[in-house]
């Protein structure tokens, strides 16, 4: 159980900041409760009237922060507990002297493990990659780099497409045509309409037709990086690719017909591990205390979440990786929950609220990285365990 802010900081009386936070950001009171009063709000329903007397606004990607929301308010600091910032009008914040912070990389490992879970869950994609297949990575920011690093550690080949960066700084840089020829394509681009390389509808019908029918497409970036209408039309023709979507155009009112066509669909939760959420809150807390020159707050320890000790049997390398990834995260469960909410429940007009409810009530998913694992029985498997970020417990061997 998390300790209260007063218990952790020793502060008996609160300071005078008024903090308004999205209800899906965890541990805000633990980190910032000693600095003032904390209120929570549905981020998608947030409106200008909610900001009266608010000093600090903490949001997630479902809230558009711009002049329409902030004009005339007393908000002095805006923070988003996300690595993406396309929902923030940073120019407006700058022009009005409003401080800004976000959480780049906080959920990177969570997204990496989601990608591995998707690869491990769809047919024999993992075996093909370990046998020499290639992953195409679109976007080489913090998450894209993290995906590349994990793949390299596992001995999986990859190529990267990010035209906005100096190509000399990208390991295994490739053009979009080369990326579309890869066995797996995973998207981690920021959403932008800026020229000359907009990511909005980066994958339209022409690009989708270029993908092999046996290729695996994973989108855990922003829904509109893929033209969802084109993807639906292409999949309905039975021409592939195998598809895993965590993000959708039109969220929360996602296209039910598209959900029926994809191999796996989830409710924008790739980065929703408890570990990633707490990192994001901690990063925003540090930014708030620095901006207002207030005492920093200790990190929250998610007590009671003990470390797991999964057994590693006599398996192939792919079986070992699949076992560890699925021990930490069951992507099939999230797929089933989304299908039940969108395809089985009625009426249709409530699909958006059910999508949001899945995110709001999301379970405390822990990351695989950092877990202790019994020493594998087979020679060479220890390298895969370490590549996944796990620690090997040499006091007991797997059987």
C-alpha positions as CSV (number, residue, x, y, z in Angstrom):
1,X,0.0,0.0,0.0
2,X,1.4,3.4,-0.9
3,X,2.2,5.8,1.9
4,X,0.5,9.2,1.9
5,X,2.5,12.3,0.9
6,X,2.5,13.5,4.5
7,X,3.8,10.2,5.8
8,X,6.6,10.1,3.2
9,X,7.7,13.8,3.4
10,X,7.1,14.5,7.1
11,X,5.2,17.6,6.1
12,X,2.3,18.2,8.5
13,X,0.7,21.1,6.6
14,X,0.1,21.4,2.9
15,X,1.4,24.2,0.8
16,X,-0.9,26.2,-1.4
17,X,-0.7,24.8,-4.9
18,X,-4.0,23.7,-6.5
19,X,-3.4,20.7,-8.7
20,X,-5.9,19.2,-11.2
21,X,-5.0,15.8,-12.6
22,X,-6.4,13.3,-15.0
23,X,-8.0,10.5,-12.9
24,X,-5.9,7.9,-14.8
25,X,-2.5,9.3,-13.6
26,X,-1.5,7.2,-10.5
27,X,0.0,8.3,-7.2
28,X,-0.4,12.1,-7.8
29,X,-1.4,12.6,-4.2
30,X,1.6,10.5,-3.0
31,X,4.0,12.7,-5.0
32,X,2.4,16.1,-4.9
33,X,-0.2,16.0,-2.1
34,X,2.1,17.7,0.4
35,X,2.4,20.7,-2.0
36,X,-1.2,21.7,-2.0
37,X,-4.7,20.3,-2.8
38,X,-5.1,17.7,-5.5
39,X,-8.4,17.2,-7.5
40,X,-9.1,14.6,-10.2
41,X,-11.1,14.9,-13.5
42,X,-12.1,12.8,-16.4
43,X,-9.4,13.9,-18.9
44,X,-11.6,13.5,-22.0
45,X,-14.4,15.6,-20.4
46,X,-12.1,18.4,-19.0
47,X,-13.3,21.9,-19.8
48,X,-12.3,25.5,-19.1
49,X,-14.7,25.8,-16.1
50,X,-12.7,23.0,-14.3
51,X,-9.6,25.2,-14.3
52,X,-10.8,28.0,-12.0
53,X,-8.1,28.6,-9.4
54,X,-5.9,25.8,-10.7
55,X,-2.1,26.3,-10.7
56,X,-1.0,22.9,-12.0
57,X,-2.7,20.9,-14.7
58,X,-1.6,17.3,-15.3
59,X,-3.1,15.5,-18.3
60,X,-2.8,12.5,-20.6
61,X,-3.1,12.2,-24.3
62,X,-6.9,12.3,-24.3
63,X,-6.9,16.0,-23.4
64,X,-6.2,18.7,-25.9
65,X,-4.4,21.5,-24.2
66,X,-4.6,24.8,-26.1
67,X,-6.1,28.3,-26.0
68,X,-9.7,26.9,-26.0
69,X,-8.9,25.2,-22.7
70,X,-6.5,27.6,-21.0
71,X,-7.5,31.1,-22.1
72,X,-8.1,33.3,-19.0
73,X,-7.2,30.6,-16.5
74,X,-4.6,30.9,-13.8
75,X,-2.7,27.7,-14.8
76,X,1.0,28.2,-14.4
77,X,2.2,24.7,-15.2
78,X,1.1,22.0,-17.6
79,X,2.4,18.5,-17.5
80,X,1.5,15.4,-19.6
81,X,2.2,12.0,-18.3
82,X,3.0,10.8,-21.8
83,X,6.0,10.7,-24.1
84,X,3.9,12.0,-27.0
85,X,3.0,15.7,-27.0
86,X,0.9,16.2,-30.2
87,X,-2.1,17.0,-27.9
88,X,-0.3,20.0,-26.4
89,X,-0.1,23.5,-28.0
90,X,3.4,24.2,-26.9
91,X,3.5,27.5,-28.7
92,X,0.5,28.8,-26.8
93,X,2.1,27.7,-23.5
94,X,5.4,29.5,-24.4
95,X,3.6,32.7,-25.5
96,X,1.7,32.8,-22.2
97,X,4.6,31.9,-19.9
98,X,3.1,28.6,-18.9
99,X,5.7,26.0,-17.9
100,X,5.5,22.6,-19.5
101,X,6.8,19.1,-18.8
102,X,6.2,15.7,-20.2
103,X,7.5,12.2,-19.6
104,X,9.7,11.0,-22.5
105,X,10.7,7.4,-22.0
106,X,8.6,6.8,-18.9
107,X,6.6,4.1,-20.7
108,X,9.3,3.1,-23.2
109,X,10.0,-0.3,-21.7
110,X,6.3,-1.0,-21.4
111,X,5.8,-0.4,-25.1
112,X,8.8,-2.5,-25.9
113,X,7.4,-5.4,-24.0
114,X,4.0,-4.9,-25.7
115,X,5.7,-5.2,-29.1
116,X,7.5,-8.4,-28.0
117,X,4.2,-9.7,-26.7
118,X,2.5,-9.0,-30.1
119,X,5.4,-10.7,-31.9
120,X,5.3,-13.7,-29.6
121,X,1.5,-14.1,-29.8
122,X,1.0,-14.0,-33.6
123,X,1.7,-17.3,-35.4
124,X,5.4,-18.1,-35.7
125,X,6.7,-14.5,-36.1
126,X,9.1,-14.8,-33.2
127,X,10.7,-18.0,-34.6
128,X,11.0,-16.3,-38.0
129,X,12.8,-13.3,-36.5
130,X,15.2,-15.5,-34.5
131,X,16.0,-17.4,-37.7
132,X,17.1,-14.2,-39.5
133,X,13.9,-12.2,-40.2
134,X,14.0,-8.4,-40.0
135,X,11.9,-5.9,-38.0
136,X,11.2,-2.5,-39.6
137,X,11.0,0.3,-37.0
138,X,9.3,3.6,-37.9
139,X,10.3,6.4,-35.6
140,X,13.6,6.6,-33.8
141,X,12.7,8.5,-30.7
142,X,13.1,7.2,-27.2
143,X,10.7,4.3,-27.8
144,X,11.9,3.4,-31.2
145,X,15.5,3.3,-29.9
146,X,14.4,1.2,-27.0
147,X,12.8,-1.3,-29.3
148,X,15.9,-1.4,-31.4
149,X,18.1,-1.9,-28.4
150,X,16.0,-4.8,-27.1
151,X,15.9,-6.5,-30.5
152,X,19.7,-6.2,-30.9
153,X,20.1,-7.8,-27.4
154,X,18.0,-10.7,-28.6
155,X,20.0,-11.1,-31.8
156,X,17.1,-10.0,-34.0
157,X,17.9,-7.9,-37.1
158,X,16.2,-4.6,-37.6
159,X,16.1,-1.5,-39.9
160,X,14.9,2.0,-39.0
161,X,13.0,4.7,-40.9
162,X,13.0,8.2,-39.5
163,X,13.6,10.9,-42.1
164,X,13.6,13.7,-39.6
165,X,16.9,12.6,-38.1
166,X,20.4,12.8,-39.3
167,X,20.7,9.4,-41.0
168,X,24.3,9.0,-39.7
169,X,22.9,8.9,-36.2
170,X,20.6,5.9,-36.9
171,X,21.8,2.4,-36.6
172,X,20.6,0.4,-39.7
173,X,18.9,3.4,-41.4
174,X,16.6,2.6,-44.3
175,X,14.1,4.2,-46.5
176,X,10.4,3.6,-46.3
177,X,10.4,1.2,-49.2
178,X,12.9,-1.0,-47.5
179,X,11.0,-0.9,-44.2
180,X,7.8,-2.0,-45.9
181,X,9.6,-5.1,-47.1
182,X,10.4,-6.2,-43.6
183,X,8.9,-9.3,-41.9
184,X,7.6,-7.2,-39.0
185,X,6.7,-3.5,-39.1
186,X,6.3,-1.7,-35.8
187,X,5.3,2.0,-35.7
188,X,6.6,4.5,-33.1
189,X,6.4,7.8,-34.9
190,X,5.0,11.0,-33.4
191,X,1.9,12.1,-35.2
192,X,2.6,15.2,-37.3
193,X,1.2,16.8,-40.5
194,X,4.4,18.8,-40.9
195,X,6.2,18.7,-44.2
196,X,8.2,17.3,-45.8
197,X,7.7,14.0,-44.0
198,X,4.2,13.9,-42.3
199,X,3.5,10.8,-40.3
200,X,-0.3,11.4,-40.6
201,X,-1.5,8.5,-42.8
202,X,2.0,7.5,-43.4
203,X,0.7,4.1,-44.2
204,X,-2.1,4.5,-46.8
205,X,-3.4,2.1,-49.3
206,X,-0.3,2.2,-51.5
207,X,2.0,1.4,-48.6
208,X,-0.3,-1.3,-47.2
209,X,-0.4,-3.0,-50.6
210,X,3.4,-3.1,-50.5
211,X,3.4,-5.1,-47.3
212,X,3.6,-8.9,-47.6
213,X,0.5,-10.8,-46.7
214,X,2.5,-12.7,-44.2
215,X,4.1,-9.6,-42.6
216,X,3.1,-8.4,-39.1
217,X,2.1,-4.8,-38.7
218,X,2.1,-3.4,-35.1
219,X,0.9,0.1,-34.3
220,X,1.5,1.4,-30.8
221,X,2.1,5.0,-31.7
222,X,-0.9,7.1,-32.8
223,X,-3.9,5.8,-34.6
224,X,-3.7,8.2,-37.6
225,X,-0.2,7.1,-38.5
226,X,-2.2,4.4,-40.4
227,X,-5.1,5.3,-42.6
228,X,-7.7,3.1,-40.8
229,X,-10.2,3.2,-43.6
230,X,-7.6,2.0,-46.1
231,X,-6.4,-0.7,-43.6
232,X,-10.0,-2.0,-43.2
233,X,-10.6,-2.1,-47.0
234,X,-7.2,-3.9,-47.5
235,X,-7.8,-6.4,-44.7
236,X,-11.4,-7.1,-45.9
237,X,-9.9,-8.2,-49.2
238,X,-8.0,-10.9,-47.4
239,X,-4.6,-9.7,-48.5
240,X,-3.0,-9.2,-45.0
241,X,-0.9,-8.1,-43.3
242,X,-1.3,-9.8,-39.9
243,X,-2.2,-6.8,-37.8
244,X,-2.0,-5.8,-34.1
245,X,-3.4,-2.4,-33.2
246,X,-3.2,-0.7,-29.9
247,X,-4.1,2.8,-31.2
248,X,-7.0,3.7,-33.5
249,X,-8.3,6.7,-35.5
250,X,-11.3,8.2,-33.8
251,X,-10.6,7.1,-30.3
252,X,-12.5,6.4,-28.2
253,X,-15.1,5.7,-30.9
254,X,-13.1,3.1,-32.7
255,X,-14.1,1.3,-35.9
256,X,-15.7,-2.0,-34.8
257,X,-15.4,-3.5,-38.3
258,X,-11.6,-2.9,-38.2
259,X,-11.4,-4.5,-34.8
260,X,-13.1,-7.6,-36.3
261,X,-10.4,-7.8,-39.0
262,X,-7.2,-7.4,-36.9
263,X,-5.4,-10.3,-35.3
264,X,-5.1,-8.5,-32.0
265,X,-6.6,-5.2,-30.8
266,X,-6.1,-3.4,-27.5
267,X,-7.4,-0.2,-26.0
268,X,-4.4,2.1,-26.2
269,X,-2.7,0.4,-23.3
270,X,0.8,-0.5,-24.7
271,X,2.5,1.9,-22.3
272,X,0.1,1.3,-19.4
273,X,2.3,-0.7,-17.1
274,X,2.2,0.3,-13.5
275,X,6.0,0.8,-13.6
276,X,5.7,3.2,-16.6
277,X,2.8,5.2,-15.1
278,X,4.7,5.7,-11.8
279,X,7.8,6.8,-13.7
280,X,5.7,9.4,-15.6
281,X,4.2,10.7,-12.4
282,X,7.6,10.9,-10.8
283,X,9.0,12.9,-13.7
284,X,6.1,15.4,-13.6
285,X,6.5,15.7,-9.8
286,X,10.2,16.5,-10.2
287,X,9.3,19.2,-12.9
288,X,6.7,20.7,-10.7
289,X,8.9,21.0,-7.6
290,X,11.7,22.4,-9.7
291,X,9.6,25.0,-11.4
292,X,8.0,26.2,-8.1
293,X,11.3,25.8,-6.2
294,X,9.7,23.4,-3.7
295,X,11.1,20.4,-1.8
296,X,11.4,17.3,-4.0
297,X,9.3,14.4,-3.1
298,X,10.6,10.8,-2.6
299,X,9.8,8.1,-5.2
300,X,6.8,5.9,-4.6
301,X,7.5,2.3,-4.0
302,X,4.6,0.1,-5.3
303,X,4.7,-2.1,-2.2
304,X,3.0,-5.5,-2.2
305,X,3.9,-6.2,-5.9
306,X,6.6,-8.8,-5.1
307,X,9.0,-10.1,-7.8
308,X,7.9,-13.2,-9.7
309,X,10.1,-16.2,-10.2
310,X,8.9,-17.9,-13.4
311,X,10.5,-21.3,-14.3
312,X,12.4,-21.7,-17.5
313,X,12.1,-25.3,-18.8
314,X,13.9,-27.2,-21.6
315,X,12.6,-25.2,-24.5
316,X,13.7,-23.5,-27.7
317,X,14.9,-20.0,-27.5
318,X,11.6,-18.8,-28.9
319,X,9.7,-20.8,-26.3
320,X,11.8,-19.3,-23.5
321,X,11.2,-15.8,-24.7
322,X,7.5,-16.4,-25.3
323,X,7.1,-17.9,-21.8
324,X,8.8,-15.0,-20.0
325,X,7.0,-12.3,-22.1
326,X,3.6,-13.9,-21.5
327,X,4.3,-14.5,-17.8
328,X,4.5,-10.7,-17.5
329,X,1.9,-9.6,-20.0
330,X,-1.1,-11.5,-21.5
331,X,-1.9,-9.5,-24.7
332,X,-4.7,-12.0,-25.5
333,X,-6.6,-10.9,-22.3
334,X,-6.5,-7.2,-23.5
335,X,-7.7,-8.3,-26.9
336,X,-10.6,-10.3,-25.4
337,X,-11.6,-7.4,-23.1
338,X,-11.7,-4.9,-26.0
339,X,-13.7,-7.3,-28.3
340,X,-16.2,-7.9,-25.5
341,X,-16.6,-4.2,-24.9
342,X,-16.8,-3.1,-28.5
343,X,-18.4,-6.0,-30.3
344,X,-20.6,-7.8,-27.8
345,X,-22.0,-5.1,-25.5
346,X,-24.8,-2.7,-26.6
347,X,-25.8,-0.1,-27.5
348,X,-23.2,1.0,-30.2
349,X,-23.4,4.6,-29.1
350,X,-21.7,3.7,-25.8
351,X,-18.6,2.1,-27.4
352,X,-16.5,5.2,-26.7
353,X,-17.3,5.2,-23.0
354,X,-16.5,1.5,-22.8
355,X,-13.2,2.0,-24.5
356,X,-12.3,4.7,-22.0
357,X,-13.6,2.5,-19.1
358,X,-11.1,-0.2,-20.1
359,X,-8.3,2.3,-19.8
360,X,-9.5,3.8,-16.6
361,X,-10.0,0.4,-14.9
362,X,-6.8,-1.1,-16.3
363,X,-5.1,-3.7,-14.1
364,X,-1.8,-3.2,-12.4
365,X,0.4,-4.7,-15.1
366,X,4.0,-5.1,-14.0
367,X,7.0,-5.1,-16.5
368,X,9.1,-8.1,-17.2
369,X,12.3,-6.1,-17.0
370,X,13.7,-6.3,-13.4
371,X,12.1,-9.7,-12.6
372,X,14.3,-12.5,-11.1
373,X,14.3,-15.7,-13.1
374,X,15.7,-19.1,-12.1
375,X,18.8,-20.0,-14.0
376,X,17.8,-21.6,-17.3
377,X,18.6,-25.3,-17.7
378,X,19.9,-24.9,-21.2
379,X,23.3,-23.4,-22.2
380,X,22.9,-20.1,-23.9
381,X,19.5,-19.3,-22.6
382,X,20.8,-17.0,-19.9
383,X,21.7,-14.5,-22.5
384,X,18.1,-14.3,-23.7
385,X,16.9,-13.9,-20.1
386,X,19.3,-11.0,-19.6
387,X,18.4,-9.5,-23.0
388,X,14.8,-9.2,-21.7
389,X,16.0,-7.2,-18.7
390,X,15.6,-9.9,-16.2
391,X,18.0,-10.9,-13.4
392,X,19.1,-14.5,-13.0
393,X,18.7,-16.2,-9.6
394,X,21.6,-18.7,-9.5
395,X,20.4,-20.2,-6.2
396,X,17.8,-22.4,-8.0
397,X,17.9,-23.9,-11.4
398,X,14.8,-24.3,-13.6
399,X,13.5,-27.8,-14.3
